[in-house]
Amino acid sequence: MAFATLKIRSSLYSRLGFSRALASLSIGTDLVSSAPEIALQRARTWDEGVSSKFSTTPLKDIFKGKKVVVFGLPGAYTGVCSAQHVPSYKSNVDKFKAKGIDSLVCVAVNDPYVLNGWAEKLQAKDAIEFYGDFDGSFHKSFGLTMDLSGALLGERSTRWSAYVEDGKVKAVNIEKVPSEFKVSGAEVILDQI
């Protein structure tokens, strides 16, 4: 079941000051042509950033000609993201490979250095490619941001997942609120491939 647009806000989250934009990411969206100017920052150490002259990775390099499962989450080192979301993908790497998936990609509104430390702490860097969306431009382009100022996080990504072939979205799942982990985990998207 794909959740391409969301119109329901949790009253609890609204009372806490959380708000979110309606999601515009949907089945058929071409990530590459919809946001050709967007580039992400692969997780890395500061020294790797300096030596690469702080290079970025265009979306075409991540998605074009590949079968990719991508998921976004509110932030590194946060509760559900660390305890459930990333581990669900890490523990299912072999199942994704068996279905012909070229890469698993995690994108968060964080800098690539924080994501690198987090990926290493979760021992997931070899299984999942982590990319920073430091200014949220990727998530904003597809209506996947939410204001988490009530939790002192500012504007962040909602929790979501998508199956993408050659840049085109084939399945997408978006959680209603950031603390939920019902539709964006590995088991759900595996059934959609």
C-alpha positions as CSV (number, residue, x, y, z in Angstrom):
1,M,0.0,0.0,0.0
2,A,1.5,3.3,-1.0
3,F,1.0,6.5,1.0
4,A,1.7,9.1,-1.7
5,T,0.0,12.0,0.0
6,L,-0.9,12.7,3.5
7,K,-3.7,15.0,4.6
8,I,-4.0,13.9,8.2
9,R,-2.1,15.5,11.0
10,S,-1.9,14.0,14.4
11,S,-3.6,16.2,17.0
12,L,-0.9,15.4,19.5
13,Y,1.9,16.5,17.1
14,S,-0.1,19.6,16.1
15,R,-0.4,20.5,19.8
16,L,3.4,20.0,20.3
17,G,4.0,22.4,17.4
18,F,5.0,19.8,14.8
19,S,3.7,20.4,11.3
20,R,4.4,18.9,8.0
21,A,3.9,19.7,4.3
22,L,1.7,17.5,2.2
23,A,3.9,15.0,0.4
24,S,4.3,15.4,-3.3
25,L,6.5,12.4,-3.9
26,S,4.4,9.8,-5.6
27,I,4.6,6.7,-7.8
28,G,5.9,7.8,-11.2
29,T,7.9,10.7,-9.9
30,D,11.3,11.0,-11.7
31,L,13.7,12.0,-9.0
32,V,16.4,13.0,-11.4
33,S,14.5,15.2,-13.8
34,S,12.3,16.6,-11.0
35,A,15.3,18.0,-9.1
36,P,18.2,18.1,-11.5
37,E,20.1,20.8,-9.5
38,I,19.9,18.8,-6.2
39,A,23.0,17.0,-5.0
40,L,23.6,15.1,-1.7
41,Q,26.7,14.7,0.4
42,R,27.9,11.1,0.9
43,A,28.7,10.3,4.6
44,R,32.4,10.9,5.2
45,T,35.0,12.1,7.7
46,W,36.0,15.7,7.8
47,D,39.4,14.8,6.3
48,E,37.6,13.0,3.4
49,G,35.5,16.1,2.9
50,V,38.6,18.3,2.7
51,S,40.4,15.9,0.3
52,S,37.4,15.7,-2.0
53,K,37.0,19.5,-1.9
54,F,33.6,19.0,-0.2
55,S,32.2,17.2,-3.3
56,T,28.6,16.4,-3.7
57,T,26.8,13.6,-5.5
58,P,24.1,14.5,-8.1
59,L,20.9,12.5,-7.9
60,K,21.6,11.0,-11.3
61,D,24.7,9.3,-9.9
62,I,22.6,7.7,-7.1
63,F,19.5,6.7,-9.1
64,K,20.1,6.6,-12.9
65,G,20.2,3.1,-14.4
66,K,19.9,1.5,-11.0
67,K,17.4,-0.2,-8.7
68,V,17.5,1.6,-5.4
69,V,15.6,1.5,-2.2
70,V,15.9,4.9,-0.5
71,F,14.6,5.9,2.9
72,G,14.5,9.2,4.8
73,L,14.3,9.8,8.4
74,P,14.3,12.8,10.8
75,G,17.9,12.5,12.0
76,A,21.0,10.7,13.0
77,Y,21.2,9.5,16.6
78,T,17.5,9.9,17.2
79,G,15.3,7.2,18.8
80,V,13.3,5.4,16.2
81,C,15.8,6.1,13.5
82,S,18.6,4.4,15.5
83,A,16.6,1.6,17.1
84,Q,14.3,0.5,14.3
85,H,14.5,2.3,10.9
86,V,18.2,1.8,9.9
87,P,18.4,-1.7,11.6
88,S,15.4,-2.9,9.6
89,Y,17.4,-2.2,6.4
90,K,20.7,-3.4,7.7
91,S,19.2,-6.8,8.7
92,N,17.6,-7.3,5.3
93,V,20.5,-6.5,3.0
94,D,20.6,-10.1,1.6
95,K,16.9,-10.1,0.8
96,F,17.2,-6.8,-1.1
97,K,20.2,-8.1,-3.1
98,A,18.2,-11.3,-3.9
99,K,15.5,-9.0,-5.4
100,G,18.1,-7.2,-7.6
101,I,18.5,-4.0,-5.6
102,D,21.7,-2.3,-6.5
103,S,21.9,-0.1,-3.4
104,L,20.1,0.9,-0.1
105,V,20.3,4.6,0.5
106,C,19.5,6.5,3.7
107,V,19.0,10.3,3.4
108,A,18.7,12.6,6.4
109,V,18.7,16.4,7.0
110,N,22.2,16.2,8.6
111,D,25.7,17.0,7.6
112,P,27.7,14.1,6.1
113,Y,30.1,14.0,9.1
114,V,27.4,13.4,11.6
115,L,25.9,10.8,9.3
116,N,29.3,9.1,9.0
117,G,29.8,8.8,12.7
118,W,26.2,7.5,13.1
119,A,26.6,5.0,10.3
120,E,29.8,3.7,11.9
121,K,28.2,3.5,15.4
122,L,25.3,1.4,13.9
123,Q,27.9,-0.7,12.0
124,A,25.8,-0.1,8.8
125,K,28.2,1.8,6.6
126,D,29.1,-1.3,4.5
127,A,25.4,-2.2,4.0
128,I,23.8,1.1,3.4
129,E,24.9,4.3,1.6
130,F,24.3,7.3,3.8
131,Y,23.8,10.8,2.3
132,G,23.4,14.1,4.0
133,D,20.8,16.6,2.8
134,F,22.5,19.4,4.9
135,D,20.1,22.1,3.9
136,G,17.0,20.0,3.4
137,S,16.8,20.9,-0.3
138,F,16.3,17.2,-1.4
139,H,13.4,16.7,1.0
140,K,11.9,20.1,0.3
141,S,11.9,19.4,-3.5
142,F,9.6,16.4,-2.9
143,G,7.4,17.8,-0.1
144,L,9.0,15.5,2.5
145,T,9.9,18.0,5.2
146,M,8.3,18.6,8.6
147,D,8.8,21.2,11.3
148,L,10.1,19.4,14.3
149,S,11.0,22.6,16.2
150,G,8.9,21.3,19.1
151,A,11.5,18.6,19.6
152,L,14.4,21.2,19.1
153,L,15.2,19.6,15.7
154,G,14.0,22.4,13.3
155,E,12.9,21.4,9.8
156,R,13.7,17.8,9.1
157,S,12.7,14.9,6.9
158,T,9.6,13.0,7.6
159,R,10.0,9.2,7.9
160,W,9.6,7.5,4.5
161,S,10.8,4.9,2.0
162,A,10.7,4.4,-1.7
163,Y,11.6,1.9,-4.4
164,V,13.2,3.6,-7.4
165,E,14.1,2.1,-10.8
166,D,16.2,4.2,-13.1
167,G,15.2,7.3,-11.2
168,K,11.5,6.7,-11.2
169,V,9.5,6.0,-8.1
170,K,7.7,2.6,-8.2
171,A,6.5,2.5,-4.6
172,V,6.5,5.1,-1.8
173,N,5.5,4.9,1.9
174,I,5.3,7.9,4.2
175,E,4.7,7.8,8.0
176,K,1.9,10.0,9.4
177,V,4.1,11.2,12.3
178,P,7.8,11.0,12.9
179,S,7.6,8.6,15.9
180,E,5.7,6.0,13.9
181,F,7.4,3.1,12.2
182,K,4.5,1.3,10.4
183,V,5.1,1.7,6.7
184,S,8.6,2.9,6.1
185,G,10.6,-0.1,7.2
186,A,12.4,-2.7,5.1
187,E,9.8,-5.4,5.4
188,V,7.1,-3.2,3.8
189,I,9.2,-2.1,0.9
190,L,10.5,-5.6,0.3
191,D,6.9,-6.7,-0.4
192,Q,6.5,-3.9,-2.9
193,I,9.5,-4.8,-5.1
